[in-house]
Amino acid sequence: MKEAKIHWENVYDKKSYEDASWYQEIPETSLRFIKELELPKTSKIIDIGGGDSNLVDYLLKEGFRDISVLDISEKALVKAQKRLAEEAEKINWIIADASEFEATQIYHLWHDRATFHFLTKADQIQNYVRTLENSIVSGGFVILATFSANGPEKCSGRTIKQYSKEDLEKLLRDKFELLRCENIDHKTPGGTIQNFTFCYFRKK
Ligand SMILES: C[S@@+](CC[C@H](N)C(=O)[O-])C[C@H]1O[C@@H](n2cnc3c(N)ncnc32)[C@H](O)[C@@H]1O
């Protein structure tokens, strides 16, 4: 098993979501951005590195019917499935490394909060961006949230890559137009403030 997968399986074995630094009872910024996109309820949505985040619960409540959640950790997805009980059957669960994943369908929205920034090698970043570019319908959207230049340098004990608005714009500008970018302070359950670059783009 790859080191990253071992790490994340271990994290989800030991930690409840409420204790994780990235915990959000309500994923407010993601939900606000998704509302602004005015997507039809039939839109295909994928949450990359969704883990056992509550976003999927809110998307179901909003009436979205074609939701995929991808994560490197099977344990994370099993936790989310248990929480959702029979509602879990409505979701397409994908156990995969986001830097190697080959999408088999086209999405209208790609959402990633605090996963992309764990990819620190150039080839991982290139693969992720290539899949992202190829997997979103023209006119579709990507919401990307990473630690900012004023944010932490590590998460879950792992080195991350910080991005400013300009960094993300440069990375995606060939195929995507930046529509909104905000710096968002996230308060961890331990009370620490983590600054995120939270943006959304439309595919040209
Ligand atoms: C900081 S957590 C964020 C979880 C969730 N997005 C949220 O906002 O609550 C990072 C998540 O990314 C997953 N992850 C880390 N590296 C990954 C990779 N290469 N491919 C897919 N998932 C990955 C982890 O298992 C974990 O669930």
The ligand as a Gaussian input file, in Angstrom:
#p B3LYP/6-31G(d) Opt

LIG

0 1
 C       -7.941000      17.629000       5.201000
 S       -9.000000      16.346000       4.737000
 C      -10.361000      17.227000       4.027000
 C      -11.608000      16.385000       3.943000
 C      -12.825000      17.095000       3.343000
 N      -12.573000      17.556000       2.001000
 C      -13.281000      18.228000       4.223000
 O      -13.249000      19.377000       3.772000
 O      -13.712000      17.960000       5.336000
 C       -8.141000      15.708000       3.317000
 C       -8.829000      14.524000       2.669000
 O       -8.164000      14.193000       1.452000
 C       -7.974000      12.805000       1.372000
 N       -6.779000      12.622000       0.526000
 C       -5.503000      12.949000       0.826000
 N       -4.697000      12.709000      -0.233000
 C       -5.504000      12.225000      -1.210000
 C       -5.278000      11.794000      -2.534000
 N       -4.049000      11.797000      -3.089000
 N       -6.324000      11.351000      -3.272000
 C       -7.573000      11.332000      -2.726000
 N       -7.855000      11.722000      -1.486000
 C       -6.831000      12.176000      -0.731000
 C       -7.825000      12.346000       2.797000
 O       -8.108000      10.985000       2.984000
 C       -8.824000      13.267000       3.504000
 O      -10.109000      12.699000       3.508000

